[in-house]
Amino acid sequence: MNKNRQQILTQAAQAHRETLRKNLQRRLEAARAKGDEALIRQLEAEAQYIG
């Protein structure tokens, strides 16, 4: 049961990271469309942080 719980937690963490990446990509595209250089740099730094 412990192994199953660990697998579920790992899958949840992977899904969470993927959601973060997708949201970050959407926000970055919006910032680029607006030409907001400061926000673009901030979001790129965030992308580096989350991997």
C-alpha positions as CSV (number, residue, x, y, z in Angstrom):
1,M,0.0,0.0,0.0
2,N,2.9,2.4,0.7
3,K,4.3,1.8,-2.8
4,N,0.9,2.6,-4.3
5,R,0.6,5.8,-2.3
6,Q,4.1,6.9,-3.3
7,Q,3.2,6.3,-7.0
8,I,0.0,8.3,-6.7
9,L,1.9,11.2,-5.0
10,T,4.6,11.1,-7.7
11,Q,2.0,11.2,-10.5
12,A,0.2,14.1,-8.7
13,A,3.5,16.0,-8.5
14,Q,4.2,15.4,-12.2
15,A,0.7,16.6,-13.1
16,H,1.2,19.7,-11.0
17,R,4.5,20.6,-12.6
18,E,3.0,20.1,-16.1
19,T,0.1,22.5,-15.1
20,L,2.6,25.1,-13.9
21,R,4.5,24.8,-17.1
22,K,1.4,25.2,-19.3
23,N,0.2,28.2,-17.3
24,L,3.6,29.8,-17.4
25,Q,3.8,29.3,-21.2
26,R,0.4,30.9,-21.6
27,R,1.4,33.9,-19.4
28,L,4.7,34.2,-21.3
29,E,2.9,34.3,-24.7
30,A,0.6,37.0,-23.4
31,A,3.5,39.1,-22.0
32,R,5.3,38.8,-25.4
33,A,2.1,39.8,-27.2
34,K,1.9,42.9,-25.1
35,G,5.6,43.6,-25.4
36,D,6.1,43.7,-21.6
37,E,9.8,43.2,-21.3
38,A,9.9,43.3,-17.5
39,L,7.2,40.7,-17.2
40,I,8.9,38.5,-19.9
41,R,12.1,38.5,-17.9
42,Q,10.3,37.7,-14.7
43,L,8.4,34.8,-16.3
44,E,11.6,33.5,-17.9
45,A,13.2,33.5,-14.5
46,E,10.2,31.6,-13.1
47,A,10.5,29.1,-15.9
48,Q,14.2,28.5,-15.0
49,Y,13.2,28.0,-11.4
50,I,10.5,25.4,-12.0
51,G,12.6,23.7,-14.7
